[in-house]
Amino acid sequence: MTHEELIAALDNRFTFHPPKGDQVERYESIRDDARVFAESVCALAPESRERALFLTKLEEAVMWANASIARNE
């Protein structure tokens, strides 16, 4: 990666990307689907460190999915 490519990649990672088009609706759909999954797992799995980690990782997955939309469109 050239220096210019690195700077462009860092700009993309650390710059606000205002939503455009149908992105807001897609962000909401991802969050809604994750919420349903989280509720299902919380109903089935006992409260535990593992369940807490699941919730944290699911939050991370939602964030990365939405970042994929924001950063690459």
DAPE-V559986 format. One line per field, one symbol per residue. ss: DSSP state (2 for helix, 1 for strand, 0 for the rest). A space follows every 10 residues. Layout:
ss->???
This chain:
ss->0022222222 2220000000 0022222222 2222222222 2222000022 2222222222 2222222222 220
